[in-house]
Amino acid sequence: MPPSFSKTVLAVLTTVIVYGTIHSVLNDTYLDTSNPLLTHLPHPLHATHYFANKKNILNIYFIKQVWAWTTAAFFFLFATSPRTTRTYHRVAQYFVETGVWLVFTSWFFGPSLLDRFVTSTGGECVLVLPSGGILGVPHEFCYTQSTLSPTTHPALFGAPFTLPDPTWFGRPRLRKGHDVSGHMFLLTMSLLFLADQLRYSFARIRSPSGKEESVQWSRLHRYAVFTNIVVLSVLLFSVYTTSVYFHTPFEKMTGFLLGLAGYALTQLPFFQPTVVHTPVPIAAERVQKL
């Protein structure tokens, strides 16, 4: 797998996003997730298009847990890699990407950067009521992901306020503003990161005689490489379904560019050790096949 593999993956990724987005516009298949009147409703195509249903297996067990899958795939690959390719640079790359993920999606001295951006572009914290009505609440309730009800927060609902179910409660979400596609951001970053990590498994080292040889794999590492290729394939398919069914074109584009920027941090010179010409005997890396 040549060093240009990451560039090839980037080209394929870009093509998939462009194609999926154009398809979504021409066929009106995408859902504007920043519209508070629409986002809580089922996708209009959920009954006829499986992946338009937010409860599809891919969305619940993979896309929403994508960094866990990325972490597992990376450490399986890294732990079974030939010794000469297990460098601290690769671990540093992983922790940089994890930091980017946390800063943008979870916490940045308070609200995440994505939440701050939505708010700065006119986003509002809203609670969708059982009737379908929209109740605006202070942004802090969205930042803390609080659950609200007339019982726990009577001042927010006013009086009188009655509900068909007295035990009802809801969690407000940031809507309106520019809702950068967090899924597109993380899928892009994960896909490019894992593609880049695979190049170490296909690196070439120079033996004492001066001849370049491929690094030798153990049987377990073969499984790790195969696992990573499978995860890459699922990531790419997830990008396609997101492009076709969710977010506006501009939100998908900004999510893609943000993911690309997060990946670009790991391509700084500090993170690029030379493993191609490491003067280590090939025999040191050869593992007896089981």
Helices and strands as residue ranges (DSSP letters): H 5-26, G 50-52, H 57-61, G 63-65, H 66-79, G 83-85, H 88-105, H 113-120, E 124-128, E 134-137, H 139-143, H 154-157, E 173-175, H 182-201, E 204-206, E 212-214, H 219-245, H 249-264, G 265-267, G 269-271, G 282-285
